[in-house]
Amino acid sequence: MTNASPQPGTNGAGNNGTDRRQVILGFAQALSDVRQAAGQPSFRQMAQTSGCISHATLHEATRGKRLPTWEATEQFLIACGVDPHPWREQWRRANRLVTRPSTGQPAQPTSRPAVTGTATGTASPTREPDRSQLAGPSWSPPGEEGDERVKQLRTEVPTTGPTRTMPVSVRTRHVARRWEKLGTLLAAIVLIVGGYAAASWTQQSSSNTANATSPTVSRPSSTSSPSSVGSVPCPRPNESSVRSWKSSRIDGAAMEYRSGRLSLCGKVAAGETTKQGFTLKNTGTTKISGWTVHMVKSTGTCLTDADRTGRIADLDPGETFSASIAFQAPDRAGGCSAEFEIRDASGKPVFDEGFTVPFAVVVA
């Protein structure tokens, strides 16, 4: 179904105030069309899927009172299963029209990507995104709930011709320039007890590395946080889990890691299906293109399938990429961890040994 809705920024008035109003109303209507095509999820459901924005902010984006920020627009689209990248230029154009000084001239029409919907309510822009998507359905936006076995869902994304299939959980939050607003993460880590967690990731190829023998994981006491889970160090209370890496092999290559809502070594309930999210930021001076992640270590009972790899979206300096690892906690206590090495397009490690994307949880 194609939604025929007002184009953001279109109007026939010559008054700048009216022009801006039409741009804001048109953009709000465009977002409402996306939500309708996605099956009209509640704003609370959308906030839960996003994992980093409130339902009130998502609701405000459709009211037409003011132009939503790009961060709010991006999370709105992600929560509806839409790749936000093709919308970036449309938002920038609308923002320029809304914030430009008054000149007495009418605003120029601003187009938006067409929204298409299917019987299942998924929606996606019809323009070609220029971002590479992370391969593997279990890499997904933090906050999205899986079913009891973390089933793999699929939707459609645009290509140069007809649509091609892409995992829903691969909906990455591209180019999210919101680090200034995140503030200090992880004010404190709750008291935790040990556990074993079974994670569900997509198998892409066979690898002996992924099947390496896992060392025994010590169980933390109920009165203190563990210093580590497997080979992954745990952040202490009031300590940020931000990690910065600089490549000694590639000039200008650097990256910053931040954990999501479920922090490293975070506590999860026995039998719970949830996700541990993280964000990677290109803090270097060179563009990231064709980079991938490969599991090189695992402990406990998580990630016991064959080789697990994922692809990081192309990132210009200063841009960010977000994803999460879906898993279902077992009914018994213990720890679960994994480390993922970042490699360039040629398959060589980008950073020195030990500079890896971590995963670690404990089960109550």
WOGI-V585426 format. One record per pair of residues at least 12 apart in sequence whose ideal C-beta (glycine too) atoms are under 8 Angstrom apart, sorted by the first residue. I is the first residue (numbers start at 1). J is the second residue. D is the distance in whole Angstrom. If there is no record, write none. Layout:
i->[I I]
j->[J J]
d->[D D]
This chain:
i->[1 1 1 1 2 2 2 3 3 3 3 3 3 5 5 5 5 5 6 6 6 6 7 7 7 7 7 7 8 8 8 8 8 8 8 8 8 8 9 9 9 9 9 9 9 9 9 9 9 10 10 10 10 11 11 11 11 12 13 14 14 14 15 15 16 16 16 16 16 16 17 19 19 19 20 20 20 22 23 23 23 23 23 23 24 24 24 24 24 24 25 26 26 26 27 27 27 27 27 27 27 28 28 28 28 28 29 30 30 31 31 31 31 31 31 32 33 34 34 34 34 34 34 35 35 35 36 37 37 37 37 37 37 37 38 38 38 38 38 38 38 39 39 40 41 41 42 43 43 43 43 45 46 46 46 46 47 47 48 48 48 49 49 49 49 49 49 50 50 50 50 50 51 51 51 51 51 51 51 51 52 52 52 52 52 53 53 53 57 58 58 58 58 60 61 61 67 67 67 67 70 70 70 70 70 71 71 71 71 73 73 74 74 74 74 74 75 78 78 78 80 81 81 81 81 81 81 82 82 82 82 82 83 83 83 83 83 83 83 83 84 84 85 85 85 85 85 86 86 86 86 86 86 87 87 87 88 88 90 90 90 90 93 94 97 113 113 113 114 118 118 120 122 122 122 124 124 124 124 124 125 126 127 128 128 128 129 129 129 130 131 131 131 131 131 132 132 132 132 132 132 133 133 133 133 133 133 134 134 134 134 134 134 134 134 135 135 135 135 135 135 136 136 136 136 136 136 136 136 136 137 137 137 137 137 137 137 137 138 138 138 138 138 138 138 138 138 139 139 139 139 139 139 139 139 140 140 140 140 140 140 140 140 140 141 141 141 141 141 141 141 141 142 142 142 142 142 142 142 142 142 142 143 143 143 143 144 144 144 145 145 146 146 146 146 146 147 148 148 149 149 150 150 150 150 150 152 152 152 153 153 153 154 154 154 155 155 167 169 172 172 172 172 173 173 173 173 174 174 174 175 175 175 175 176 176 176 176 177 177 177 178 179 179 182 184 185 185 185 185 185 185 186 186 186 186 186 186 186 187 188 188 189 189 189 189 189 189 189 189 190 190 191 191 191 191 191 192 192 192 192 192 192 192 192 193 193 193 193 193 193 193 193 193 194 194 194 194 194 194 194 194 194 194 195 195 195 195 195 195 195 195 195 195 195 195 195 196 196 196 196 196 196 196 196 196 196 196 197 197 197 197 197 197 197 197 197 197 197 197 197 198 198 198 198 198 198 198 198 199 199 199 199 199 199 199 199 199 200 200 200 201 201 201 201 201 202 203 203 203 203 204 204 204 205 205 205 206 206 207 207 207 207 207 209 209 209 209 210 210 210 210 210 210 210 211 211 212 212 214 214 214 214 214 215 215 215 217 217 217 217 217 217 217 217 218 219 219 219 220 220 225 225 226 226 226 228 228 229 229 229 229 229 229 229 229 229 230 230 230 230 230 230 230 230 230 231 231 231 231 232 232 232 232 232 232 232 232 234 234 234 235 235 235 241 241 241 241 241 242 242 242 243 243 243 243 244 244 244 245 245 245 245 245 246 246 247 247 247 248 248 249 249 249 250 250 250 251 252 252 252 253 253 253 253 254 254 254 254 255 255 255 255 255 255 255 255 255 256 256 256 257 257 257 257 257 258 258 258 259 259 259 260 260 260 260 260 260 261 262 262 262 262 262 264 264 264 264 265 265 265 266 266 267 267 267 267 268 268 268 268 268 269 269 269 270 270 270 270 270 270 270 271 271 271 271 272 272 273 273 273 273 274 274 274 275 275 275 275 276 276 276 276 276 277 277 277 277 278 278 278 278 279 279 279 280 280 280 280 280 280 281 281 281 281 281 282 282 282 282 282 282 283 283 284 285 286 287 287 287 287 288 288 288 288 289 289 290 290 290 290 291 291 291 291 291 291 291 292 292 292 292 292 292 292 293 293 293 293 293 293 293 293 293 294 294 294 294 294 294 295 295 295 295 295 295 295 296 296 296 296 297 297 297 297 298 298 298 299 299 299 299 300 300 300 300 301 301 301 302 302 302 302 302 303 303 308 310 310 312 325 327 329 329 330 332 333 333 333 334 334 335 335 335 335 336 336 336 336 336 337 337 337 337 338 338 338 339 339 339 339 340 340 340 340 341 342 342 342]
j->[37 116 117 118 114 115 116 33 36 37 114 115 117 29 30 32 33 115 25 26 29 30 26 30 109 110 111 112 23 26 27 29 30 90 94 110 111 112 22 23 26 27 93 94 97 107 108 109 110 22 26 109 110 23 26 106 107 106 106 104 105 106 104 106 102 103 104 105 106 107 102 97 106 107 97 98 107 107 67 94 97 98 107 110 64 65 66 67 94 98 64 94 110 112 67 68 90 91 94 110 112 61 62 63 64 68 64 112 115 61 62 68 73 76 77 62 115 76 77 80 82 115 123 62 76 80 117 80 115 116 117 121 122 123 80 81 82 117 121 122 123 120 121 121 79 80 55 55 56 58 59 79 58 76 79 80 79 143 143 144 145 78 79 141 143 144 145 75 78 79 141 143 141 142 143 144 260 261 277 324 75 142 143 260 261 71 72 75 72 72 75 76 79 72 73 76 91 94 95 98 88 91 92 95 177 176 177 178 181 87 91 87 173 174 175 176 173 141 171 173 123 122 123 124 155 168 171 115 123 124 125 171 124 125 129 131 157 158 171 174 173 174 129 130 131 174 175 113 125 127 128 129 158 112 113 125 174 175 110 111 112 113 110 110 110 125 126 127 126 155 156 155 155 156 168 155 156 157 158 163 158 158 158 158 159 160 157 158 174 314 172 174 175 313 314 289 290 311 312 313 314 157 166 170 172 311 313 170 172 310 311 312 313 321 323 170 202 204 309 310 311 167 170 201 202 204 308 309 310 311 152 153 154 167 168 169 170 202 150 152 169 199 200 201 202 325 326 169 170 172 201 310 323 324 325 167 168 169 170 171 275 323 324 326 169 171 172 173 277 322 323 324 260 261 262 275 276 277 278 322 323 324 261 275 277 324 169 275 324 273 274 200 273 275 326 328 273 273 328 200 328 200 273 326 327 328 167 169 202 167 168 169 166 167 168 167 168 202 326 313 321 322 323 279 320 321 322 313 319 321 315 316 319 320 279 319 320 322 318 319 320 320 281 320 258 240 240 241 242 258 259 263 235 238 239 240 241 259 263 238 237 238 225 234 235 236 237 263 265 266 266 267 222 223 224 225 267 220 225 226 265 266 267 362 364 219 220 221 222 267 333 362 363 364 217 218 219 220 226 333 334 335 362 363 268 270 329 330 332 333 334 335 336 361 362 363 364 217 300 301 302 330 332 333 334 335 336 363 268 300 301 302 327 328 329 330 334 335 336 361 363 301 302 304 327 328 329 330 336 302 303 325 326 327 328 336 338 359 326 327 328 303 305 308 325 326 308 305 306 307 308 307 308 309 306 307 309 306 307 294 295 306 307 308 294 295 296 307 295 298 303 305 306 307 308 304 306 297 298 230 298 299 300 301 230 231 299 229 230 299 300 334 335 336 337 335 333 334 335 335 362 237 265 265 335 362 265 360 265 299 300 335 336 337 360 361 362 297 298 299 300 335 336 337 338 360 297 299 337 339 264 265 337 338 339 358 359 360 264 265 360 263 264 265 257 258 259 263 264 256 257 258 256 257 355 358 256 257 283 257 342 351 352 355 284 351 284 350 351 351 352 348 349 350 286 344 350 286 284 285 286 284 286 288 350 282 283 284 285 280 281 282 283 284 288 342 350 351 280 281 283 278 279 280 357 358 278 279 281 276 277 278 276 277 278 279 322 324 277 274 275 276 277 361 276 358 359 360 360 361 362 361 362 361 362 363 364 329 361 362 363 364 329 363 364 329 330 331 332 333 363 364 328 329 330 331 328 329 326 327 328 329 326 327 329 324 325 326 327 324 325 327 359 361 322 323 324 325 322 323 324 357 320 321 322 312 315 320 321 322 357 315 318 319 320 321 315 316 317 318 319 320 317 318 317 317 317 314 315 316 317 312 314 315 316 314 345 311 314 344 345 311 312 342 343 344 345 350 309 310 311 312 342 343 347 309 310 311 312 340 341 342 343 357 307 308 309 340 341 343 307 308 309 338 339 340 341 339 340 341 356 337 338 339 356 337 338 339 335 336 337 338 334 335 336 337 330 334 336 327 336 337 338 359 338 359 340 323 340 342 359 361 361 363 363 363 362 363 364 362 363 360 361 362 363 359 360 361 362 363 358 359 360 361 358 359 360 356 357 358 359 356 357 358 359 356 355 356 357]
d->[7 7 5 8 6 7 6 4 7 6 8 5 7 5 6 8 4 8 7 4 5 8 6 8 6 7 6 6 6 4 4 8 5 6 5 5 8 5 7 4 6 7 7 5 5 6 7 6 3 6 6 4 7 8 8 7 7 8 6 7 7 5 8 8 5 7 6 7 8 7 8 7 6 4 7 5 7 7 7 5 5 6 6 6 6 7 6 5 8 6 4 8 7 8 6 8 8 8 5 8 7 7 5 6 4 8 7 5 7 5 5 8 7 6 8 5 5 7 6 5 6 5 5 7 8 6 8 8 5 7 3 7 8 4 4 6 7 7 5 7 5 7 3 8 7 7 8 4 8 5 5 8 5 7 4 7 7 8 6 8 7 7 4 7 6 5 8 4 6 5 7 6 7 4 2 7 7 5 6 8 7 7 7 7 7 7 6 4 5 7 7 6 7 8 7 5 8 6 6 5 7 5 8 8 7 6 8 4 7 7 5 8 6 8 8 6 7 5 5 6 6 5 6 7 6 6 6 8 5 5 6 8 6 6 5 8 6 8 7 8 7 6 4 7 5 5 7 5 4 4 7 5 7 7 6 6 8 7 6 7 5 7 5 5 6 3 6 5 5 8 7 8 4 7 7 7 6 5 6 7 6 5 6 5 7 6 7 7 8 8 7 5 8 5 6 8 7 6 8 5 5 7 6 5 6 7 7 5 6 5 5 6 7 8 6 7 8 7 7 6 5 7 7 6 4 7 7 7 5 8 4 7 8 4 7 5 7 5 7 8 6 7 6 4 6 6 5 7 6 8 8 5 4 7 7 8 7 3 7 7 7 7 5 6 8 6 7 6 7 7 7 6 4 6 7 6 8 2 8 7 8 4 7 7 7 8 7 7 8 7 8 8 5 7 5 8 7 6 7 7 7 4 6 5 7 6 6 7 7 7 4 7 7 6 6 8 5 8 7 5 6 6 6 8 7 7 4 6 7 7 8 8 5 7 8 8 5 7 7 7 7 8 7 7 7 6 6 7 7 6 7 8 6 8 7 6 5 7 5 7 5 6 5 7 7 8 5 6 7 7 8 5 7 7 7 7 8 6 6 7 7 7 4 5 7 7 6 8 5 7 6 6 8 5 7 7 3 5 8 5 5 5 5 7 8 7 6 7 7 4 4 6 7 8 5 2 7 8 5 4 8 5 6 7 3 7 6 7 7 7 7 5 5 8 5 7 8 8 4 5 6 6 6 8 6 6 7 5 8 4 5 6 7 3 8 7 8 8 6 6 7 6 7 5 7 8 7 5 5 7 7 6 7 5 7 5 7 5 6 8 8 6 3 8 7 7 6 7 5 7 7 7 6 5 6 7 7 7 7 7 6 5 6 8 7 8 6 6 5 5 5 6 4 8 7 7 6 6 7 8 6 7 7 6 7 7 8 8 5 7 8 4 7 5 4 7 6 7 7 3 6 6 8 3 8 7 5 6 6 6 7 7 4 8 7 4 7 4 6 4 7 7 6 7 8 7 4 6 5 6 7 5 7 4 8 8 5 8 7 7 8 5 8 4 8 8 8 5 5 8 6 7 8 7 7 7 6 7 5 4 4 5 6 8 6 8 5 4 8 6 7 6 6 7 8 7 8 7 7 4 5 6 7 6 6 8 7 5 7 7 7 5 7 3 6 7 8 6 6 6 7 5 7 7 8 6 8 5 5 7 6 6 8 8 6 8 6 5 5 7 6 7 7 7 6 6 7 5 7 7 5 6 7 6 7 5 7 5 8 8 5 8 8 7 8 4 6 5 7 6 5 7 6 6 7 7 4 8 7 7 7 7 5 7 5 7 8 7 5 8 7 8 8 7 4 8 4 7 5 6 5 7 8 8 6 6 7 7 7 5 7 7 6 4 8 5 7 8 8 7 3 8 4 6 7 6 7 7 6 6 5 7 8 5 8 6 5 8 7 4 7 6 7 6 7 8 5 6 5 6 7 4 8 6 7 5 8 6 7 5 7 8 6 4 8 7 4 8 7 7 5 8 6 5 4 6 7 7 6 6 4 7 6 7 5 8 8 7 7 7 5 7 7 5 7 8 8 6 7 8 6 7 7 5 8 8 7 6 8 8 7 6 4 8 8 4 8 4 7 6 8 6 4 8 7 5 8 7 7]
